[in-house]
Amino acid sequence: MGKENRGGEKPDWDDRYRKGSYDDPDDPHDLLVRYRHLFEGRVADIAMGAGRDALFLASQGVSVTGLERSWEGLGIARKAAATGGLSLGMVQGDAARLPFRKGSFQGVIVFYFLLREIAPDIAAVLDRGGILMYETFLKAGGDAEHPGNPAFLLERGELPALFPGFDLIHYDEGLREHRGRMRATAQLVARKR
Ligand SMILES: C[S@@+](CC[C@H](N)C(=O)[O-])C[C@H]1O[C@@H](n2cnc3c(N)ncnc32)[C@H](O)[C@@H]1O
């Protein structure tokens, strides 16, 4: 991610997790910490990575299932859960074919992963009244950090439009500081009608 990956090549997530070149598994996103009180019941973390957010929710007593394609990411999450004595459900799979039943979660979180075509499937796995939390990169000019592949970048106003049938609790687009660098992101927290 960032300047080192602006050419549009496909990132090798197993390699990144093996080298420890991605964010720490014990560093939940601020948005989740801020709105943690909205989550109860079963929560799915789609493209969980090494489990930073799923582990945080699990530490708060929330029942979490993380879906992730990278075996290395899953391995880090598994070790961290064992070390912390936390219960964390994990599924290795492809988010393009979500392996979850409709209405089976009271919460879904998605951080820094974008596959527009599965937005209806993400909405469908949430129960009515369930909470969707989504944060990822916006198209941004200047020096802001972003993935090289433009397919992974949101247009302004696009994220809420991907999820009709939700009532917004929080929506924000802007530049945010992350580990000393700036990123342009969109943040959404919404409740399914
Ligand atoms: C930028 S990382 C974000 C990880 C985590 N959500 C976080 O914020 O730390 C993107 C993650 O998406 C995973 N990923 C990419 N394509 C995927 C797919 N089709 N299905 C499941 N996971 C995928 C990668 O392995 C990587 O762990």
The ligand as a Gaussian input file, in Angstrom:
#p B3LYP/6-31G(d) Opt

LIG

0 1
 C       -5.592000      -3.797000       3.010000
 S       -5.758000      -5.392000       3.721000
 C       -6.937000      -5.028000       4.994000
 C       -6.951000      -6.068000       6.062000
 C       -7.770000      -5.679000       7.286000
 N       -9.173000      -5.509000       6.973000
 C       -7.196000      -4.416000       7.898000
 O       -7.789000      -3.345000       7.727000
 O       -6.139000      -4.510000       8.514000
 C       -6.710000      -6.243000       2.510000
 C       -6.991000      -7.695000       2.880000
 O       -7.914000      -8.243000       1.959000
 C       -7.549000      -9.589000       1.732000
 N       -8.202000      -9.995000       0.480000
 C       -7.917000      -9.544000      -0.767000
 N       -8.756000     -10.096000      -1.659000
 C       -9.568000     -10.924000      -0.955000
 C      -10.664000     -11.765000      -1.318000
 N      -11.074000     -11.860000      -2.597000
 N      -11.282000     -12.470000      -0.360000
 C      -10.872000     -12.382000       0.939000
 N       -9.859000     -11.597000       1.335000
 C       -9.222000     -10.869000       0.411000
 C       -6.047000      -9.560000       1.688000
 O       -5.488000     -10.832000       1.888000
 C       -5.752000      -8.590000       2.828000
 O       -5.629000      -9.286000       4.047000

